[in-house]
């Protein structure tokens, strides 16, 4: 059975990288939180690869914990992997 993965990023090409890494997966892409919420209504995702820049509007710009909490509420049960540019680490 294929795992369902959500990729949330404005970057082109990330979907292909995730698909190559998880060959037994169905990968869905959302560029914004509202798109992810719409996808989560109809299906349950096991993993979400989320660009930190997409999360920032959910809470105070520097409140990463708050951003993740808000995201987890909108996409329940998902395991989150946060993506960041090297300079943002």
N, C-alpha and C positions, 0 to 999 in steps of 0.2 A: 504494500500500500504506500502510495506517495505521501510525503509530508508536505504540508502547506506552509509556505514562507511568504512573508510580507517584506518587501523592500521599500523603504521610504526615504527617498533622496532626490534632489534635483539633478544629480549627476547622471549623465547618460552612460550606459555600459555596465553599471553595477549589476543589473539583472543577469547579464551574461556570465559575469564572474561567479555569482551565487549559483546559477544553474550548473556551471561547470564543476563547482565544488560539491554540490548535492545533486547527483544524477537522478536520484529517486524522489524528485520534488516537483511541485507545482509552484512556480514563483509568480506572485502578483506584485505590481508596482503601484505605489501611490506617491504623489509629489507633495501632498499636503495632508494634515491630520484629518480634515473632513473627508477626504477620499478614503483614508484608511478606515475611518469609522463606518463609512458606507459599505466597504468590502467586508468588514467584520460582522455586519448584520446577518449576512448570508452564509458565512463560513467561519470556522475556528482555525486560527493560525498557530502552529507550534513555535515558530521563530519569527522574529521581526528584526531586520537589520535597518537601523534608523540613523540617519545623518543627524548629528546634534543640532545643526542649523535649522532643521525642520521643527525640532522640539521647542526651541527658544520662545516662540510666541505663546506657549502654553502657560508660562509662569514668568516670574522675574527673570530677566536676561541671564543673571548669574546663578540662579537657583536650579541647578541641574537635578537635584533630588525632586524638587517640585515638578519640574518638567516631566521626568520619568513617571512620577506618580499619576499625573494627569493623563499621560499616554496610556498607562496600564489600565486606567479606569475606562478609557475609550475602546481599548482592544483587550478585553479580559483574557487571562490565562496564557498570554503569550510570553515566551522567553525572549528577552530583549538583548540585542548586541548593538551597542552604540558605536557609530562610525564618526570619526573626526579627522580633520586634516592634521598632518604631522605637527604643524605649527600650533594647533589648538590643544595639544596634549601637555 
